[in-house]
Amino acid sequence: MSAKHNAAVMQLFDLLESRYALRVIWALSDGHPQTFRLLQDSVGGVTPNTLNTRLKELRAAHLVDHGGHGYRLTTQGADLARRLQDVQQFAGKWSQQQARAIPSQPAGT
């Protein structure tokens, strides 16, 4: 990977590592616009201030936009959300393997 591509990946990771950023993208991935309040409920546990900050960052990155009906993913944001579906598939397999790897604990311990 070239230094330019590596820098782009790190820049994207920095954005997505921000608290609740991935949850916002995931919540909007169904394609339906959401109002601020509905998005706050969809993300869960996020304060209005934090959600507002994340939305500003995601809008500045051209991943989220706000239209007449609420917040929605841009074309780039929808592309990212589709790619995150691979992570969802991986997570399901990983979780099953983790469950099999953890020995059952006897009751009462």
Biotite code that builds the C-alpha atoms (Angstrom):
import biotite.structure as struc

atoms = struc.array([
    struc.Atom([0.000, 0.000, 0.000], chain_id="A", res_id=1, res_name="MET", atom_name="CA", element="C"),
    struc.Atom([1.363, 3.400, -0.904], chain_id="A", res_id=2, res_name="SER", atom_name="CA", element="C"),
    struc.Atom([1.986, 6.045, 1.729], chain_id="A", res_id=3, res_name="ALA", atom_name="CA", element="C"),
    struc.Atom([-0.856, 8.114, 0.246], chain_id="A", res_id=4, res_name="LYS", atom_name="CA", element="C"),
    struc.Atom([-3.341, 5.232, 0.539], chain_id="A", res_id=5, res_name="HIS", atom_name="CA", element="C"),
    struc.Atom([-2.087, 4.384, 4.010], chain_id="A", res_id=6, res_name="ASN", atom_name="CA", element="C"),
    struc.Atom([-2.612, 8.001, 5.096], chain_id="A", res_id=7, res_name="ALA", atom_name="CA", element="C"),
    struc.Atom([-6.166, 7.921, 3.700], chain_id="A", res_id=8, res_name="ALA", atom_name="CA", element="C"),
    struc.Atom([-6.941, 4.740, 5.648], chain_id="A", res_id=9, res_name="VAL", atom_name="CA", element="C"),
    struc.Atom([-5.576, 6.270, 8.848], chain_id="A", res_id=10, res_name="MET", atom_name="CA", element="C"),
    struc.Atom([-7.615, 9.432, 8.270], chain_id="A", res_id=11, res_name="GLN", atom_name="CA", element="C"),
    struc.Atom([-10.789, 7.356, 7.826], chain_id="A", res_id=12, res_name="LEU", atom_name="CA", element="C"),
    struc.Atom([-9.971, 5.253, 10.898], chain_id="A", res_id=13, res_name="PHE", atom_name="CA", element="C"),
    struc.Atom([-9.460, 8.408, 12.958], chain_id="A", res_id=14, res_name="ASP", atom_name="CA", element="C"),
    struc.Atom([-12.925, 9.600, 11.967], chain_id="A", res_id=15, res_name="LEU", atom_name="CA", element="C"),
    struc.Atom([-14.618, 6.245, 12.549], chain_id="A", res_id=16, res_name="LEU", atom_name="CA", element="C"),
    struc.Atom([-12.896, 5.720, 15.916], chain_id="A", res_id=17, res_name="GLU", atom_name="CA", element="C"),
    struc.Atom([-14.686, 8.800, 17.253], chain_id="A", res_id=18, res_name="SER", atom_name="CA", element="C"),
    struc.Atom([-17.256, 7.727, 19.797], chain_id="A", res_id=19, res_name="ARG", atom_name="CA", element="C"),
    struc.Atom([-20.571, 6.728, 18.149], chain_id="A", res_id=20, res_name="TYR", atom_name="CA", element="C"),
    struc.Atom([-19.435, 7.530, 14.582], chain_id="A", res_id=21, res_name="ALA", atom_name="CA", element="C"),
    struc.Atom([-19.820, 3.945, 13.390], chain_id="A", res_id=22, res_name="LEU", atom_name="CA", element="C"),
    struc.Atom([-23.113, 3.617, 15.243], chain_id="A", res_id=23, res_name="ARG", atom_name="CA", element="C"),
    struc.Atom([-24.478, 6.665, 13.405], chain_id="A", res_id=24, res_name="VAL", atom_name="CA", element="C"),
    struc.Atom([-23.463, 5.204, 10.057], chain_id="A", res_id=25, res_name="ILE", atom_name="CA", element="C"),
    struc.Atom([-24.917, 1.832, 11.013], chain_id="A", res_id=26, res_name="TRP", atom_name="CA", element="C"),
    struc.Atom([-28.193, 3.411, 12.204], chain_id="A", res_id=27, res_name="ALA", atom_name="CA", element="C"),
    struc.Atom([-28.585, 5.202, 8.874], chain_id="A", res_id=28, res_name="LEU", atom_name="CA", element="C"),
    struc.Atom([-27.555, 2.225, 6.757], chain_id="A", res_id=29, res_name="SER", atom_name="CA", element="C"),
    struc.Atom([-31.146, 1.143, 6.072], chain_id="A", res_id=30, res_name="ASP", atom_name="CA", element="C"),
    struc.Atom([-31.514, 4.157, 3.770], chain_id="A", res_id=31, res_name="GLY", atom_name="CA", element="C"),
    struc.Atom([-34.310, 5.843, 5.694], chain_id="A", res_id=32, res_name="HIS", atom_name="CA", element="C"),
    struc.Atom([-33.727, 9.437, 6.842], chain_id="A", res_id=33, res_name="PRO", atom_name="CA", element="C"),
    struc.Atom([-33.894, 9.958, 10.593], chain_id="A", res_id=34, res_name="GLN", atom_name="CA", element="C"),
    struc.Atom([-34.585, 13.060, 12.629], chain_id="A", res_id=35, res_name="THR", atom_name="CA", element="C"),
    struc.Atom([-32.062, 14.020, 15.287], chain_id="A", res_id=36, res_name="PHE", atom_name="CA", element="C"),
    struc.Atom([-34.233, 12.540, 18.036], chain_id="A", res_id=37, res_name="ARG", atom_name="CA", element="C"),
    struc.Atom([-34.894, 9.290, 16.185], chain_id="A", res_id=38, res_name="LEU", atom_name="CA", element="C"),
    struc.Atom([-31.207, 8.966, 15.385], chain_id="A", res_id=39, res_name="LEU", atom_name="CA", element="C"),
    struc.Atom([-30.348, 9.564, 19.031], chain_id="A", res_id=40, res_name="GLN", atom_name="CA", element="C"),
    struc.Atom([-32.712, 6.721, 19.972], chain_id="A", res_id=41, res_name="ASP", atom_name="CA", element="C"),
    struc.Atom([-31.320, 4.474, 17.215], chain_id="A", res_id=42, res_name="SER", atom_name="CA", element="C"),
    struc.Atom([-27.719, 5.009, 18.303], chain_id="A", res_id=43, res_name="VAL", atom_name="CA", element="C"),
    struc.Atom([-28.569, 4.588, 21.989], chain_id="A", res_id=44, res_name="GLY", atom_name="CA", element="C"),
    struc.Atom([-26.794, 6.153, 24.939], chain_id="A", res_id=45, res_name="GLY", atom_name="CA", element="C"),
    struc.Atom([-25.453, 9.168, 23.064], chain_id="A", res_id=46, res_name="VAL", atom_name="CA", element="C"),
    struc.Atom([-25.886, 12.650, 24.495], chain_id="A", res_id=47, res_name="THR", atom_name="CA", element="C"),
    struc.Atom([-27.294, 15.358, 22.234], chain_id="A", res_id=48, res_name="PRO", atom_name="CA", element="C"),
    struc.Atom([-23.973, 17.231, 22.351], chain_id="A", res_id=49, res_name="ASN", atom_name="CA", element="C"),
    struc.Atom([-21.957, 14.170, 21.320], chain_id="A", res_id=50, res_name="THR", atom_name="CA", element="C"),
    struc.Atom([-24.396, 13.254, 18.558], chain_id="A", res_id=51, res_name="LEU", atom_name="CA", element="C"),
    struc.Atom([-24.331, 16.805, 17.241], chain_id="A", res_id=52, res_name="ASN", atom_name="CA", element="C"),
    struc.Atom([-20.522, 16.745, 17.182], chain_id="A", res_id=53, res_name="THR", atom_name="CA", element="C"),
    struc.Atom([-20.439, 13.368, 15.378], chain_id="A", res_id=54, res_name="ARG", atom_name="CA", element="C"),
    struc.Atom([-22.985, 14.539, 12.825], chain_id="A", res_id=55, res_name="LEU", atom_name="CA", element="C"),
    struc.Atom([-20.948, 17.667, 12.109], chain_id="A", res_id=56, res_name="LYS", atom_name="CA", element="C"),
    struc.Atom([-17.821, 15.546, 11.606], chain_id="A", res_id=57, res_name="GLU", atom_name="CA", element="C"),
    struc.Atom([-19.605, 13.006, 9.411], chain_id="A", res_id=58, res_name="LEU", atom_name="CA", element="C"),
    struc.Atom([-21.210, 15.771, 7.362], chain_id="A", res_id=59, res_name="ARG", atom_name="CA", element="C"),
    struc.Atom([-17.832, 17.485, 6.917], chain_id="A", res_id=60, res_name="ALA", atom_name="CA", element="C"),
    struc.Atom([-16.457, 14.132, 5.707], chain_id="A", res_id=61, res_name="ALA", atom_name="CA", element="C"),
    struc.Atom([-19.352, 13.861, 3.209], chain_id="A", res_id=62, res_name="HIS", atom_name="CA", element="C"),
    struc.Atom([-20.617, 10.612, 4.709], chain_id="A", res_id=63, res_name="LEU", atom_name="CA", element="C"),
    struc.Atom([-23.858, 12.011, 6.166], chain_id="A", res_id=64, res_name="VAL", atom_name="CA", element="C"),
    struc.Atom([-26.162, 14.719, 4.885], chain_id="A", res_id=65, res_name="ASP", atom_name="CA", element="C"),
    struc.Atom([-29.258, 16.441, 6.217], chain_id="A", res_id=66, res_name="HIS", atom_name="CA", element="C"),
    struc.Atom([-32.288, 16.838, 4.008], chain_id="A", res_id=67, res_name="GLY", atom_name="CA", element="C"),
    struc.Atom([-35.884, 17.858, 4.525], chain_id="A", res_id=68, res_name="GLY", atom_name="CA", element="C"),
    struc.Atom([-36.756, 14.564, 6.227], chain_id="A", res_id=69, res_name="HIS", atom_name="CA", element="C"),
    struc.Atom([-33.701, 14.174, 8.444], chain_id="A", res_id=70, res_name="GLY", atom_name="CA", element="C"),
    struc.Atom([-30.205, 12.771, 8.374], chain_id="A", res_id=71, res_name="TYR", atom_name="CA", element="C"),
    struc.Atom([-29.214, 10.223, 5.765], chain_id="A", res_id=72, res_name="ARG", atom_name="CA", element="C"),
    struc.Atom([-26.083, 8.700, 4.310], chain_id="A", res_id=73, res_name="LEU", atom_name="CA", element="C"),
    struc.Atom([-24.531, 10.264, 1.248], chain_id="A", res_id=74, res_name="THR", atom_name="CA", element="C"),
    struc.Atom([-23.523, 8.064, -1.673], chain_id="A", res_id=75, res_name="THR", atom_name="CA", element="C"),
    struc.Atom([-20.086, 7.683, -0.079], chain_id="A", res_id=76, res_name="GLN", atom_name="CA", element="C"),
    struc.Atom([-21.628, 6.958, 3.309], chain_id="A", res_id=77, res_name="GLY", atom_name="CA", element="C"),
    struc.Atom([-23.888, 4.295, 1.799], chain_id="A", res_id=78, res_name="ALA", atom_name="CA", element="C"),
    struc.Atom([-20.853, 2.738, 0.097], chain_id="A", res_id=79, res_name="ASP", atom_name="CA", element="C"),
    struc.Atom([-19.069, 2.594, 3.449], chain_id="A", res_id=80, res_name="LEU", atom_name="CA", element="C"),
    struc.Atom([-22.156, 1.070, 5.107], chain_id="A", res_id=81, res_name="ALA", atom_name="CA", element="C"),
    struc.Atom([-22.292, -1.649, 2.420], chain_id="A", res_id=82, res_name="ARG", atom_name="CA", element="C"),
    struc.Atom([-18.649, -2.452, 3.107], chain_id="A", res_id=83, res_name="ARG", atom_name="CA", element="C"),
    struc.Atom([-19.405, -2.643, 6.833], chain_id="A", res_id=84, res_name="LEU", atom_name="CA", element="C"),
    struc.Atom([-21.809, -5.484, 6.069], chain_id="A", res_id=85, res_name="GLN", atom_name="CA", element="C"),
    struc.Atom([-18.685, -7.609, 5.547], chain_id="A", res_id=86, res_name="ASP", atom_name="CA", element="C"),
    struc.Atom([-17.715, -6.688, 9.103], chain_id="A", res_id=87, res_name="VAL", atom_name="CA", element="C"),
    struc.Atom([-21.174, -7.767, 10.258], chain_id="A", res_id=88, res_name="GLN", atom_name="CA", element="C"),
    struc.Atom([-20.703, -11.179, 8.634], chain_id="A", res_id=89, res_name="GLN", atom_name="CA", element="C"),
    struc.Atom([-17.231, -11.475, 10.142], chain_id="A", res_id=90, res_name="PHE", atom_name="CA", element="C"),
    struc.Atom([-18.564, -10.476, 13.577], chain_id="A", res_id=91, res_name="ALA", atom_name="CA", element="C"),
    struc.Atom([-21.213, -13.195, 13.470], chain_id="A", res_id=92, res_name="GLY", atom_name="CA", element="C"),
    struc.Atom([-18.644, -15.888, 12.688], chain_id="A", res_id=93, res_name="LYS", atom_name="CA", element="C"),
    struc.Atom([-16.183, -14.464, 15.208], chain_id="A", res_id=94, res_name="TRP", atom_name="CA", element="C"),
    struc.Atom([-18.808, -14.371, 17.943], chain_id="A", res_id=95, res_name="SER", atom_name="CA", element="C"),
    struc.Atom([-19.722, -18.008, 17.341], chain_id="A", res_id=96, res_name="GLN", atom_name="CA", element="C"),
    struc.Atom([-16.062, -19.017, 17.524], chain_id="A", res_id=97, res_name="GLN", atom_name="CA", element="C"),
    struc.Atom([-15.606, -17.031, 20.731], chain_id="A", res_id=98, res_name="GLN", atom_name="CA", element="C"),
    struc.Atom([-18.605, -18.747, 22.290], chain_id="A", res_id=99, res_name="ALA", atom_name="CA", element="C"),
    struc.Atom([-17.180, -22.174, 21.421], chain_id="A", res_id=100, res_name="ARG", atom_name="CA", element="C"),
    struc.Atom([-13.717, -21.211, 22.720], chain_id="A", res_id=101, res_name="ALA", atom_name="CA", element="C"),
    struc.Atom([-14.959, -20.174, 26.166], chain_id="A", res_id=102, res_name="ILE", atom_name="CA", element="C"),
    struc.Atom([-15.354, -23.251, 28.367], chain_id="A", res_id=103, res_name="PRO", atom_name="CA", element="C"),
    struc.Atom([-18.693, -23.509, 30.103], chain_id="A", res_id=104, res_name="SER", atom_name="CA", element="C"),
    struc.Atom([-18.536, -22.459, 33.720], chain_id="A", res_id=105, res_name="GLN", atom_name="CA", element="C"),
    struc.Atom([-20.217, -24.672, 36.327], chain_id="A", res_id=106, res_name="PRO", atom_name="CA", element="C"),
    struc.Atom([-23.381, -23.206, 37.813], chain_id="A", res_id=107, res_name="ALA", atom_name="CA", element="C"),
    struc.Atom([-22.840, -21.058, 40.896], chain_id="A", res_id=108, res_name="GLY", atom_name="CA", element="C"),
    struc.Atom([-19.320, -19.865, 40.028], chain_id="A", res_id=109, res_name="THR", atom_name="CA", element="C"),
])
